[in-house]
């Protein structure tokens, strides 16, 4: 089959691209190389795929490319992973870029799909659409109230995807990712920063009291469910994808010390606006429809990312 992957050179997109190629598929990658972090990371991510005759990369922005319908021609489905990421950076003047990449880019992609007659899309949404709620775990049917501008744009894009599903007959499925980690993680993300600090003998910057919890999802488990969603994801449905347990940031730091065998020093800072206090995904729906069962314990996943950071 032929798949289009937007954001193909990023953390998640490059892992998905590698998996699809390993399964014998053809992959058309799209990546705008937005300078949110150094390009060298993305070039390294996609290095293996570039050697495949079944991979083609288009370096372009989906929100501005006039060739998008042509790029999509003949594809069986689209994995839409491209986005401007980062909760804390989405405040202030930078919000315009989040709207452009996450909302306008998604709308332009959907229009191009209609023009090119590509009927299937899996959209990468985020746990950030939920906001702070007292009731855990987070269930797909609950009210959504993002607490960051980033979360607002991801929710707007999710609405657009499902709107086009109804209005244009596209087969759409959304996956809400919960704090994904592992090798190739972006340099601004917490585990990457934590592990790099330990590697370099520097203190880890900890925002807040460390008692905030997250449902961490290993990249390999996430890619499993992305691939499954193409064939098994029900059109019009949204699925949570999480690691299956709440872990405090303090517990993460303790596990990092155990995995690395090094002292972990902490520089405590005030909590940041837009950060959710706790997350935990109810993955009942993903287990039922997609066969999703998270398989990677936190310590094992952190070890894999540590080895990548040190390589």
Buried (B, 14 or more C-beta within 10 A) or exposed (E): EBBBBBBBBBBBBBBBBBBBBEEEBBBBBBBBEBEBBEEEBBEBBBEBBEEBEEBBBBEBBBBEBEEBBEBBBEBBBBBBBBBBBBBBBBBEEBBEBBBBBBBBBBBBBBBBBBEBEBBBBBBBBBBBBBBEBEEBBBBBEEEBEBBBBBBBBBBBBBBBBBBBBEEEEBBBBBBBBBBBBBBBBBEEBBBBBBBBBBEEEEEBEBBBEBEBBBBBBBBBBBBBBBBBBBEBBBBBBBBBBBBBBBBBBBBBBEBBEEBBEEEBEBEEEEEEEBBBBBBBBBBBBBBEBBEBEBEBBBEEBBBBBBEBBEE
